[in-house]
Amino acid sequence: MRINDDLTVPVIVHAAELPWKASPAAGVDRRMLFRIGDEVARATSIVRYAPHSAFPRHTHGGGEEIVVLDGVFQDEHGDYPAGSYFRNPPGTSHVPASKDGCTIFVRLWQFRDGDREQIVWRPAEDRLMKPRLGAASAIELFDDGFENVRLESWAPDETIMINNVRGLEALVLAGSLSIGDQMLTSQSWIRLPAGNALRAVAGSDGAKFWLKDAPLLHPDVCRLP
């Protein structure tokens, strides 16, 4: 299966308009944004867990990066409320589940081969940083020199330009923003290859989004089996 696999072209997906597709686990459905492969795949998706659903134990051969969008995501290590962010590097394993249901944004098999740092961040653990011009606030989630991941909130009606040297990927979490003639709302996903600056205008209610500044595919990305 191949979805939005040409990394040389800009992509905008209004994920909230996509149909849900069933996964192999009962009660777990997906909206696929990017995919190369079948069930073991290099993939970016929105995943919905119905109440009392779970995915079987699995090992992250190529790493797993997650943002909890709503509800409470869980595994045997703890509970992760909406707004949580974590990185499970290659070699880690767990049994993901949700007692009351949740929705997550997840990236699979996109870690560098040498990335072994595990990160768990919950909303109360602020790491405030100086926001860019026009932004209301910014929180750094991860930076290892190869990629920078953050949450940004933009003030209403602000126009902001983000230079793009390595590649940019973003997911709108709340509010709205416009890129050209397209209005992006919650669950809208953006991917821009290096050299394509992001120029956007926040809506009248502002915008909050997750942003990754990194190569769209690392040269030393973990190899699929």
C-alpha positions in Angstrom: 0.0 0.0 0.0 1.3 3.4 -0.9 -0.4 6.7 0.2 1.2 10.1 -0.3 4.6 8.4 -0.7 6.1 11.1 -3.0 8.1 13.1 -0.5 9.2 15.7 -3.1 5.7 17.3 -3.3 3.8 19.4 -0.7 0.8 17.6 0.8 -2.2 18.8 2.7 -4.8 16.3 4.0 -8.0 17.3 5.7 -8.0 14.1 7.8 -11.3 14.8 9.5 -13.0 14.3 6.2 -11.4 10.9 5.5 -13.4 7.7 6.2 -12.3 5.5 9.1 -10.7 2.1 8.0 -10.7 -0.9 10.3 -7.3 -2.1 11.6 -6.6 -5.8 12.5 -7.6 -5.1 16.1 -11.3 -4.9 17.0 -12.4 -1.4 17.8 -9.3 0.3 16.5 -9.8 2.3 13.3 -7.4 4.5 11.2 -7.3 7.4 8.9 -4.2 6.9 6.8 -2.1 10.0 5.9 1.1 8.5 4.6 2.0 4.9 4.1 4.6 2.7 2.5 3.9 -1.0 3.2 1.1 -3.2 4.5 0.5 -3.9 8.2 4.2 -3.4 8.8 4.6 0.0 7.2 6.3 3.3 7.3 3.2 5.2 8.2 1.5 8.3 9.5 -2.1 8.0 10.7 -4.9 9.2 12.9 -6.0 6.2 15.0 -9.2 5.9 17.0 -9.6 3.5 19.9 -13.2 2.6 20.9 -13.9 2.2 24.6 -12.3 -1.0 26.0 -10.3 -1.6 22.8 -6.6 -2.6 22.7 -4.0 -3.5 20.2 -1.9 -6.7 20.7 1.5 -6.4 22.3 4.1 -5.4 19.6 7.7 -4.3 19.4 8.5 -1.1 17.7 11.0 -2.2 15.1 11.2 1.2 13.5 10.1 3.4 16.4 6.7 5.0 17.2 5.9 8.7 17.8 2.4 9.6 19.2 0.4 12.7 20.1 -2.9 12.0 22.0 -5.6 14.1 20.4 -8.6 13.3 22.7 -9.5 10.9 25.5 -6.9 8.9 27.4 -4.5 6.6 25.7 -3.1 3.8 27.9 -0.6 1.0 28.1 0.9 -1.0 30.9 3.3 1.8 31.7 0.6 4.5 32.4 -2.1 6.8 31.3 -1.6 9.5 28.7 -4.3 12.3 28.6 -5.1 14.5 25.6 -2.1 16.6 24.7 0.5 14.0 25.7 3.4 13.3 23.4 5.8 10.4 23.5 8.4 8.6 21.5 9.0 4.9 21.7 12.3 4.2 20.0 13.2 1.0 18.1 13.3 -2.0 20.4 10.6 -0.9 22.8 7.2 -2.7 23.2 3.8 -2.2 24.8 0.1 -3.1 24.7 -1.7 0.1 23.6 -5.3 0.4 24.8 -8.0 2.8 26.0 -10.6 2.2 28.7 -12.9 5.1 27.7 -11.8 5.6 24.1 -9.3 8.0 22.5 -7.9 9.4 19.3 -4.1 9.6 18.6 -1.8 10.8 15.9 0.9 8.2 15.3 4.1 8.0 13.1 5.6 4.5 12.6 9.0 3.3 11.2 10.3 6.9 10.8 13.0 6.9 13.5 16.7 7.2 12.7 18.5 3.9 13.2 20.5 5.3 16.0 17.7 7.1 17.9 17.2 5.3 21.2 15.9 8.1 23.4 12.5 7.4 25.0 10.4 10.5 25.7 7.1 10.9 27.6 5.7 14.4 27.9 2.3 15.2 29.5 0.6 18.6 29.2 1.4 19.7 32.8 5.2 19.5 32.1 5.7 22.8 30.2 9.0 23.4 28.5 8.2 26.9 27.3 10.4 28.5 24.8 10.5 31.9 23.1 7.8 31.8 20.4 8.5 33.0 16.9 7.2 36.4 15.8 3.4 36.3 15.7 3.1 33.2 17.8 1.5 33.4 21.2 3.4 30.5 22.8 5.7 27.5 22.0 6.6 24.4 23.9 9.6 22.3 22.8 8.9 18.5 23.0 12.1 17.1 21.5 15.3 18.2 19.9 18.3 16.0 19.3 20.0 18.1 16.6 18.5 16.0 13.8 14.9 17.1 14.4 13.0 19.6 16.4 9.4 18.9 17.6 7.2 21.5 19.3 3.7 22.6 20.0 2.9 26.1 18.8 -0.1 28.4 19.4 -0.7 31.3 17.1 -2.5 34.5 17.9 -5.8 35.2 16.0 -5.4 36.5 12.4 -1.6 36.5 12.6 0.4 35.8 9.4 3.5 33.7 10.0 6.3 32.5 7.8 8.4 29.4 8.8 11.5 28.8 6.8 12.0 25.2 5.8 15.6 24.0 5.5 15.2 20.3 6.4 11.5 19.5 5.9 8.3 20.4 7.8 5.4 18.3 9.0 2.4 19.7 11.1 -0.9 18.7 12.5 -3.6 21.2 13.5 -4.8 20.4 17.0 -7.3 23.2 17.6 -8.5 26.4 16.0 -7.8 27.0 12.3 -5.3 28.4 9.8 -5.3 29.2 6.1 -2.6 28.3 3.6 -3.4 29.9 0.3 -7.1 29.2 -0.4 -7.3 26.2 1.9 -8.7 26.4 5.5 -7.2 23.9 7.8 -9.0 22.8 11.0 -8.5 20.1 13.6 -6.8 17.0 12.2 -5.6 18.7 9.1 -2.1 17.5 8.2 0.7 19.3 6.3 3.9 17.9 4.9 6.4 20.2 3.1 9.7 19.1 1.5 12.8 21.2 2.3 12.8 24.5 0.5 9.1 25.0 0.7 8.5 27.7 3.3 5.2 27.5 5.4 3.2 30.7 5.1 -0.1 30.6 7.0 -2.7 32.8 8.5 -4.2 31.9 11.8 -8.0 32.0 12.0 -10.1 34.3 14.1 -9.9 31.8 17.0 -6.1 31.3 16.6 -4.4 28.0 15.9 -2.7 25.3 17.9 -0.6 22.7 16.2 2.1 20.0 16.5 5.2 20.8 14.3 8.2 18.8 13.3 11.2 20.4 11.7 13.2 17.5 10.2 14.0 15.6 7.0 10.8 14.0 5.8 12.7 10.7 5.8 16.1 10.5 7.6 19.0 9.1 5.4 19.6 6.5 8.2 15.9 5.7 8.7 15.2 2.2 10.2 14.9 -0.3 7.4 11.6 -2.1 7.0 11.8 -5.9 7.2 
